[in-house]
Amino acid sequence: MPDDCARRCSRSWMRLPPWSPVAAHCRRGSGRRDRHAGKQAADLGYDVLISTGDKDMAQLVGRESNSFNTMSNTRLDREGVKVKFDVFPEQIVDYLALVGDSSDNIPGVTGVGPKTAAKWLNQYQTLDSLIVNAASITGRVGENLRVNCRCSNYRASSPRSIPPYR
């Protein structure tokens, strides 16, 4: 979608009252804009339903936003994200940085799977804290973490706080 079109679309739905139903058609490759629109709508008090199977979007699930996967017919709220990934929505970016995400070309840390990533994030809360404490993690996977901190590159490039779209 051209930038000028995206600006017009986002401004038009922001003038609607929060109870008005709004649908946005998102297509592959527009993830950053989609995350921005979802976050901005939730911040304005809209109830947001994100229809996708993309794990990245679980980071947007919160009080006013849920995720719905049409392929598996499942709906995730904040607790649902915790049950599915064993981390909270605000930890999803760090989780994917550790585990990797082949659909987004994120390599992750060699040997770190979902259980290890969730265990570390439940213990250290954030990737930053995990990296600070990396020396205390033993075994081959701890060595991989210390050697291969490429995961922080993904985290740094993924928008946690999304600036207003103008």
Sequence and secondary structure as in RCSB ss.txt:
>XXXX:A:sequence
MPDDCARRCSRSWMRLPPWSPVAAHCRRGSGRRDRHAGKQAADLGYDVLISTGDKDMAQLVGRESNSFNTMSNTR
LDREGVKVKFDVFPEQIVDYLALVGDSSDNIPGVTGVGPKTAAKWLNQYQTLDSLIVNAASITGRVGENLRVNCR
CSNYRASSPRSIPPYR
>XXXX:A:secstr
  HHHHHHHHHHHHTS TTS       TT HHHHHHHHHHHHHTT  EEEE   GGGGGG SSSEEEEETTTTEE
E HHHHHHHHSS GGGHHHHHHHH BGGGTB   TT  HHHHHHHHHHHSSHHHHHHTGGG  HHHHHHHHH TT
HHHHHHHS SS     
